[in-house]
């Protein structure tokens, strides 16, 4: 495990919980020989008000089968020796794992070129811009491309590690590891389910009153012709103005608002999925399931099971 100044405690703890448990007599899962190392052994500044004392240097990376890079607070600033060591390990075929924003280190090492990867949804667009030769998927919890494993937010390091454990040792070992840390062996959906989409109109200028009007009538049929009439525009002018001000089409915008409202009702109400589908304008549960799964990567029932509060 490679750590640097600014290492985040939870991100590192996730890796330790998955790979560094020294003894678990309740099962026969493999126990791993783990070394935490850093470019300059000694005091490593932490990001949470306490520091680490790390005894080992990066020579420990030279013969490791798996190299995990600990997330750190400043994702743009990585020690050149750490970048070089991780790149060399990948070149010789070691498994490389990084989650959250430390995926930037892999980009700096050239390990993302021509590969799919992911990172925390908040930083996905910036990662794509920084490393245009990679394909950043902002919706998934993890991506394994060849020997490079990338995960989303810090907790997704568990999902990524369980996936790699399943790949290397089989489903039984992964399920046993998940049971030991009281986690499901596989989480449904992806990052999209955690991204809060506002129900409000947005930053539109001249169309702001119209968008507010639409949001108040999501349960009603909302064809483009009706919105254009309400805006006192021709269809062609309305379509052009809508894309200029919202960056999307009227149909896509309305669908997104309906999904967002459905999400809110799934969390906070006792309405059935069928009733919610009618309330948000999808008409029936099948149509709601289709659009919700496409937008959030999870079914409405699974979303409610995960996020519902007592109604």
Buried (B, 14 or more C-beta within 10 A) or exposed (E): BBBBBBBBBBBBBBBBBBBBBEEEEEEEBEEEEBBBBBBEEEEBEBBEEEBBEBEEBBEBBEEBEBBBBBBBBEBEEBBEBBBBBBBBBBEEEBBBBBBBBBBBBBBBBBBBEEBBBBBBBBBBEBBBEBBEEBBBBBBBBBBBBEBBBBBBBBBBBBBBBBBBBBEEBEEEBBBBBBBBEEBEBBBBBBBBBBBEBEBEBBEBEEBBEBBEBBBEEBBEEBEBEBBBEBBEBEEEEBBEBBBEBBEBEBEEBBBBBBBBBBBBBBBEBEBEBBEBBBBBBBEEBEEBBEBBBEBBBBBBBBBBEBBEEEE
